[in-house]
Amino acid sequence: MITTCVVPSPPMVDFIACLAGSVNSICTSTTSVEVTTGRLNPSPPSIPMVPACRQGYFNGCGNHLTQAITQYDERDTRSVEGTEEKPVVRLVSGRSTREPDIVSVEAALSMAVSILGMDEQSLGLTMRTPGQDELLILGYLHSEGIIDSIDHVTEVNATEDTITAHLTGDANFEPNEHVRRSTITSSCGICGKDSISNLLHVHGHPLSESFKVNQQDVSNAVTNLGKHQDAFKLTGGTHACARVLRGGIVIDAHEDIGRHNAMDKLIGNAVKFGQIPITEEMVVVSGRASFELVQKALRAGFPVFISVGAPSSLAVDMANEHGMTLISFAAETRMTVFSGSGRVEMPQSAGHTARP
C-alpha cells in the first residue's frame, strides 16, 4: 500500500472519498447546458449525486441515484486553489482604477524517483500549478512508462517545491531515457527529451471497441467540463481535463496552468486508486488535442479523446495508428471526428461516406 505525506486532492471530490470508503462511485447532476467561459459570476457547482447501488464499477449510475443531503455552499471565489491576487491598474473607457485581480499560480516542482539499490534520480523540473503534486508525479510516471500501476510505488514524499516517488525494483526506470535535460515548461510536456523515437509508439492497453458515444454525449461532456473549471473562471489561465461517462457525466476533473500537467493529475488519480486501464470512459480536454496529450490518454486506456480546440497532425496520426477515436472542435451542436469514427453513433440523417 502506498504511503504519502501529501494531502489527497480536494475536490470534486467526494469522488475520491467514495472510492476510498464505502461507496464505489459518484456522479454529478447538471443544471445548465451553458458552457461557462470566464464569467465573473459563475454558476455554483452542480449537486453531487451518490449511487445507492454498489454492484460493480459505476454500475447503476444512471438508475439508482440518491441526492446528497446538502448542496455545495457558494464558494469564496478568491480562495480557489492554484490562484492568487495581484495588484493591477485597469483601464476602461479612458478611466483607470487600481484594484486586485486573480491570476493562475505557476511554480517550479523538482521531481525525482528513488529505487532500491540506486541513488535518487532527478526527473527534472516541471512548471505547474501547485496542489495535487502527488497525483501529478503518479500520472507522469505512468505516462512515461516508468510504472504500470500503483503497485510499483511504495511511498511519495513531498515538500512545497520537491517531490520524490519511491519505486519498487521492478519499475521500468531507465536513467538515460527518463531523466530530462531541461525544464518541462507549462506548455511543453516532452521538452528535455533527447530522442523522439520512443514517443511515436505507445505501449499501452488495448482500447475498448464496445464503448460508443453520440453527439449528445460529447455535447454534455464539454458543457459539464466547464462546470469544473473554477480556476479558469477566475483567471482565464488554466487548462482542464476530465474523465467522463456516457451521457456526459464528469466523474473526475483537474486544472493546471499546463495542459499536460492537468492530464497527469487526472491519470495520477486513477493510478492512485487502481483504476488503470480506463476502458469505458472518454477523456475531455479544454484546449487543443496535442500529441503529448493523446499519448498520455492512450497509455491510460481511454478509447475516446475529445478536445474543445483543434488537433495537431501528429495527434491525429497517433490516434489513427492506435485506433483511438479523436473528436475535436467539440461544442454543443457540432464536432469533428478525426479518427476512429466507428465508436461514434451517427444520426440517421448523417450522410457520411468516409470513416477517418
C-alpha positions as CSV (number, residue, x, y, z in Angstrom):
1,M,0.0,0.0,0.0
2,I,1.4,3.4,-0.9
3,T,2.1,5.8,1.9
4,T,2.4,9.5,1.3
5,C,2.8,12.8,3.2
6,V,0.8,14.7,0.7
7,V,-2.8,15.6,1.4
8,P,-5.1,13.9,-1.1
9,S,-6.7,16.1,-3.7
10,P,-9.6,18.3,-2.6
11,P,-12.3,18.1,-4.9
12,M,-14.9,17.2,-7.0
13,V,-14.3,15.3,-4.6
14,D,-16.3,13.3,-2.7
15,F,-15.5,11.1,-5.7
16,I,-12.2,10.2,-4.0
17,A,-13.7,9.8,-0.6
18,C,-16.3,7.5,-2.1
19,L,-13.7,5.4,-3.8
20,A,-11.6,5.1,-0.6
21,G,-14.6,4.5,1.6
22,S,-17.9,2.6,1.4
23,V,-19.3,3.9,-1.8
24,N,-18.0,2.9,-5.2
25,S,-18.5,6.0,-7.3
26,I,-20.0,9.4,-7.6
27,C,-22.0,11.0,-10.4
28,T,-22.7,14.7,-10.9
29,S,-26.0,16.1,-11.9
30,T,-26.1,19.1,-14.2
31,T,-28.4,22.1,-14.0
32,S,-27.4,24.1,-17.1
33,V,-26.4,23.5,-20.7
34,E,-24.4,26.6,-20.9
35,V,-20.6,26.4,-21.1
36,T,-19.1,28.9,-18.7
37,T,-16.0,30.6,-20.1
38,G,-14.6,33.1,-17.8
39,R,-17.7,34.8,-16.4
40,L,-17.1,36.9,-13.3
41,N,-20.1,35.3,-11.5
42,P,-20.1,31.7,-12.5
43,S,-22.9,29.3,-11.6
44,P,-22.4,27.3,-8.4
45,P,-21.2,23.7,-8.8
46,S,-23.7,21.1,-9.6
47,I,-25.2,18.9,-6.8
48,P,-23.2,15.7,-6.2
49,M,-25.2,12.5,-6.7
50,V,-24.2,9.3,-4.9
51,P,-25.4,5.9,-6.2
52,A,-27.2,3.7,-3.8
53,C,-26.2,0.7,-5.9
54,R,-22.7,-0.6,-5.3
55,Q,-22.7,-3.6,-7.7
56,G,-19.6,-3.2,-9.8
57,Y,-17.6,-0.2,-11.0
58,F,-20.1,2.7,-11.7
59,N,-22.9,0.2,-12.2
60,G,-26.4,1.7,-11.7
61,C,-25.0,5.2,-12.1
62,G,-27.9,6.3,-14.2
63,N,-30.6,4.3,-12.4
64,H,-30.2,4.3,-8.6
65,L,-29.2,7.8,-7.5
66,T,-29.7,9.4,-4.2
67,Q,-29.4,13.1,-4.0
68,A,-26.8,14.3,-1.5
69,I,-28.3,15.7,1.7
70,T,-26.6,19.0,1.4
71,Q,-25.7,21.2,-1.6
72,Y,-22.3,22.7,-2.1
73,D,-22.0,26.1,-0.4
74,E,-21.4,29.1,-2.5
75,R,-17.6,29.1,-2.9
76,D,-15.4,32.0,-1.9
77,T,-14.2,32.7,-5.5
78,R,-11.0,34.3,-4.2
79,S,-9.8,31.1,-2.4
80,V,-9.7,28.7,-5.3
81,E,-6.6,26.5,-5.1
82,G,-3.9,27.5,-7.6
83,T,-4.9,31.2,-7.8
84,E,-3.6,34.3,-6.1
85,E,-4.3,38.1,-6.1
86,K,-2.1,40.6,-7.8
87,P,-2.5,44.4,-7.8
88,V,-3.4,45.8,-11.3
89,V,-4.3,49.0,-12.9
90,R,-7.4,48.6,-15.0
91,L,-8.2,50.9,-17.9
92,V,-11.8,51.0,-19.2
93,S,-13.2,53.7,-21.5
94,G,-10.4,56.1,-20.7
95,R,-10.6,55.7,-16.9
96,S,-8.1,53.9,-14.7
97,T,-8.7,52.1,-11.4
98,R,-6.3,50.3,-9.0
99,E,-7.7,47.0,-7.8
100,P,-6.7,43.4,-7.2
101,D,-7.1,40.7,-9.9
102,I,-6.8,36.9,-9.8
103,V,-4.1,35.1,-11.7
104,S,-3.1,31.4,-12.0
105,V,-0.1,30.3,-9.9
106,E,2.9,28.9,-11.8
107,A,5.7,27.5,-9.8
108,A,8.6,25.0,-10.3
109,L,8.4,21.5,-8.9
110,S,11.5,19.3,-8.8
111,M,10.6,15.7,-9.4
112,A,12.7,12.6,-8.6
113,V,12.5,8.9,-8.1
114,S,14.2,6.5,-5.7
115,I,14.7,2.8,-6.4
116,L,16.2,0.3,-4.0
117,G,19.9,-0.1,-4.7
118,M,20.1,3.1,-6.8
119,D,20.8,6.7,-5.9
120,E,17.9,9.1,-6.1
121,Q,17.5,10.1,-9.7
122,S,16.1,13.5,-10.8
123,L,13.4,13.6,-13.4
124,G,13.9,17.3,-13.9
125,L,11.9,20.4,-13.2
126,T,8.3,21.0,-14.2
127,M,6.4,24.2,-14.2
128,R,2.9,23.6,-12.7
129,T,0.1,25.0,-10.7
130,P,0.8,23.9,-7.1
131,G,-1.5,21.4,-5.5
132,Q,-2.1,17.7,-6.1
133,D,1.6,17.2,-6.7
134,E,1.3,13.6,-5.7
135,L,-1.2,12.9,-8.4
136,L,1.0,14.8,-10.9
137,I,4.0,12.6,-10.3
138,L,2.0,9.4,-10.4
139,G,0.4,10.4,-13.7
140,Y,3.7,11.5,-15.1
141,L,5.4,8.2,-14.1
142,H,2.6,6.2,-15.7
143,S,2.6,8.3,-18.9
144,E,6.4,7.9,-19.2
145,G,6.0,4.1,-18.9
146,I,8.0,4.0,-15.6
147,I,5.1,2.5,-13.7
148,D,2.1,0.5,-14.8
149,S,0.2,0.6,-11.6
150,I,0.3,1.9,-8.0
151,D,1.9,-1.5,-7.1
152,H,5.2,0.0,-8.4
153,V,5.1,2.8,-5.9
154,T,5.9,2.3,-2.2
155,E,5.9,5.9,-0.9
156,V,5.7,9.5,-2.1
157,N,7.4,12.3,-0.1
158,A,6.8,16.0,-0.9
159,T,7.7,19.5,0.2
160,E,6.5,22.7,-1.2
161,D,8.7,22.5,-4.3
162,T,10.1,19.0,-4.4
163,I,8.5,15.5,-4.7
164,T,10.1,12.1,-4.7
165,A,8.4,8.8,-5.6
166,H,9.9,5.7,-4.1
167,L,9.6,2.8,-6.5
168,T,9.8,-1.0,-6.4
169,G,12.7,-2.8,-8.1
170,D,10.5,-3.9,-11.0
171,A,9.6,-0.4,-12.0
172,N,10.7,0.4,-15.6
173,F,13.0,3.3,-14.9
174,E,15.9,3.9,-17.3
175,P,18.0,7.0,-16.3
176,N,19.3,7.5,-19.9
177,E,15.7,7.6,-21.2
178,H,13.7,9.2,-18.4
179,V,15.9,11.9,-17.0
180,R,15.1,15.2,-18.6
181,R,17.8,17.6,-19.8
182,S,15.9,20.8,-19.3
183,T,12.9,22.2,-17.6
184,I,9.4,20.9,-18.5
185,T,7.5,24.1,-19.1
186,S,3.8,24.6,-18.6
187,S,3.3,24.5,-22.4
188,C,5.6,21.6,-23.2
189,G,5.4,18.1,-21.6
190,I,8.1,16.5,-23.7
191,C,10.7,19.2,-23.5
192,G,14.1,17.9,-22.5
193,K,13.8,14.6,-24.3
194,D,16.9,13.6,-26.1
195,S,15.1,11.4,-28.6
196,I,11.6,11.1,-30.0
197,S,12.0,7.5,-31.3
198,N,10.1,6.0,-28.4
199,L,7.4,8.7,-28.3
200,L,5.7,7.7,-31.5
201,H,4.9,4.1,-30.5
202,V,2.9,3.9,-27.3
203,H,2.9,0.6,-25.3
204,G,-0.5,0.8,-23.6
205,H,-3.6,-1.2,-23.0
206,P,-5.9,-2.5,-25.8
207,L,-8.6,0.1,-26.5
208,S,-12.2,-0.9,-26.0
209,E,-14.2,-1.4,-29.2
210,S,-17.5,-1.7,-27.4
211,F,-17.5,1.8,-25.9
212,K,-19.6,4.1,-28.0
213,V,-20.6,7.8,-27.9
214,N,-23.0,10.0,-29.7
215,Q,-23.2,13.8,-30.3
216,Q,-25.3,14.4,-27.2
217,D,-22.7,12.6,-25.0
218,V,-20.0,14.8,-26.4
219,S,-22.0,18.0,-26.1
220,N,-22.8,17.2,-22.4
221,A,-19.2,16.3,-21.7
222,V,-17.9,19.6,-22.9
223,T,-20.7,21.5,-21.1
224,N,-20.0,19.7,-17.8
225,L,-16.3,20.1,-18.0
226,G,-16.8,23.9,-17.9
227,K,-18.6,23.5,-14.6
228,H,-15.4,22.1,-13.0
229,Q,-13.1,24.9,-14.1
230,D,-13.2,27.1,-11.0
231,A,-9.7,28.4,-11.5
232,F,-10.3,29.2,-15.2
233,K,-13.5,31.1,-14.4
234,L,-11.4,33.4,-12.1
235,T,-8.3,33.7,-14.2
236,G,-8.8,32.5,-17.8
237,G,-5.3,31.0,-17.4
238,T,-5.7,27.2,-16.8
239,H,-6.4,24.1,-18.8
240,A,-8.7,21.3,-17.6
241,C,-9.3,17.7,-18.4
242,A,-11.9,15.2,-17.2
243,R,-12.9,11.6,-17.1
244,V,-16.4,11.3,-18.5
245,L,-19.0,8.5,-18.7
246,R,-21.7,8.0,-21.4
247,G,-24.2,10.7,-21.0
248,G,-21.5,13.3,-20.3
249,I,-21.3,12.6,-16.6
250,V,-18.0,14.0,-15.2
251,I,-16.5,11.7,-12.5
252,D,-13.2,13.5,-12.1
253,A,-11.6,16.7,-13.3
254,H,-8.4,18.6,-12.8
255,E,-7.0,22.0,-13.7
256,D,-3.4,23.3,-14.2
257,I,-1.6,26.0,-15.9
258,G,-0.1,23.3,-18.1
259,R,-2.4,21.1,-20.2
260,H,0.0,18.1,-19.8
261,N,0.0,18.6,-16.0
262,A,-3.8,18.6,-15.9
263,M,-3.8,15.3,-17.8
264,D,-1.1,13.8,-15.5
265,K,-3.1,14.8,-12.4
266,L,-6.2,13.2,-13.9
267,I,-4.4,9.9,-14.7
268,G,-2.5,10.0,-11.5
269,N,-5.7,10.0,-9.6
270,A,-6.8,6.9,-11.5
271,V,-3.4,5.3,-10.8
272,K,-3.6,6.0,-7.1
273,F,-6.9,4.2,-6.8
274,G,-6.1,1.3,-9.0
275,Q,-8.4,2.3,-11.9
276,I,-6.0,1.8,-14.8
277,P,-6.8,0.9,-17.5
278,I,-9.7,3.3,-18.1
279,T,-11.6,1.4,-20.8
280,E,-15.2,2.6,-20.7
281,E,-14.8,6.3,-20.5
282,M,-13.9,9.3,-22.6
283,V,-11.3,12.0,-21.7
284,V,-12.2,15.6,-22.4
285,V,-9.7,18.5,-22.6
286,S,-10.5,22.2,-22.6
287,G,-7.9,23.1,-25.2
288,R,-6.3,21.6,-28.3
289,A,-5.5,17.9,-28.8
290,S,-1.7,17.7,-28.8
291,F,0.5,14.7,-29.5
292,E,1.6,14.5,-25.9
293,L,-2.0,14.5,-24.5
294,V,-3.1,11.8,-26.9
295,Q,-0.1,9.8,-25.9
296,K,-0.9,10.0,-22.2
297,A,-4.5,9.1,-22.8
298,L,-3.5,6.1,-24.9
299,R,-1.3,4.9,-22.1
300,A,-4.2,5.1,-19.7
301,G,-6.5,3.2,-22.0
302,F,-9.0,5.9,-23.0
303,P,-10.8,4.8,-26.2
304,V,-12.2,8.2,-26.9
305,F,-10.4,11.6,-26.7
306,I,-12.4,14.8,-27.0
307,S,-11.0,18.3,-27.3
308,V,-12.6,21.7,-27.5
309,G,-9.9,23.0,-29.7
310,A,-8.1,21.8,-32.8
311,P,-5.9,18.7,-33.0
312,S,-2.3,18.6,-34.3
313,S,-1.3,16.5,-37.2
314,L,0.8,14.2,-35.0
315,A,-2.1,13.8,-32.6
316,V,-4.3,12.6,-35.5
317,D,-1.6,10.3,-36.8
318,M,-1.1,8.7,-33.3
319,A,-4.8,8.3,-32.7
320,N,-5.2,6.6,-36.1
321,E,-2.2,4.4,-35.5
322,H,-3.7,3.0,-32.3
323,G,-7.4,3.0,-33.2
324,M,-8.4,5.8,-30.8
325,T,-11.4,7.9,-31.5
326,L,-10.3,11.6,-31.7
327,I,-13.0,14.2,-31.7
328,S,-12.1,17.9,-31.9
329,F,-13.8,21.2,-32.2
330,A,-16.4,19.8,-29.8
331,A,-19.3,22.1,-28.9
332,E,-23.0,22.0,-28.1
333,T,-24.1,21.5,-31.7
334,R,-21.1,20.4,-33.6
335,M,-18.0,18.2,-33.5
336,T,-15.4,16.9,-36.0
337,V,-14.3,13.2,-35.9
338,F,-10.6,12.9,-37.0
339,S,-10.1,9.2,-36.3
340,G,-12.0,6.2,-35.0
341,S,-15.5,7.1,-36.2
342,G,-16.6,3.5,-35.6
343,R,-17.2,4.4,-32.0
344,V,-19.4,7.3,-32.8
345,E,-23.1,6.6,-33.2
346,M,-24.0,8.7,-36.3
347,P,-27.5,10.2,-36.6
348,Q,-29.7,8.6,-39.3
349,S,-29.6,11.7,-41.4
350,A,-25.8,12.0,-41.4
351,G,-24.8,11.1,-45.0
352,H,-21.2,10.5,-44.2
353,T,-19.3,8.4,-46.7
354,A,-15.9,8.0,-45.2
355,R,-14.5,6.7,-41.9
356,P,-11.5,8.6,-40.6
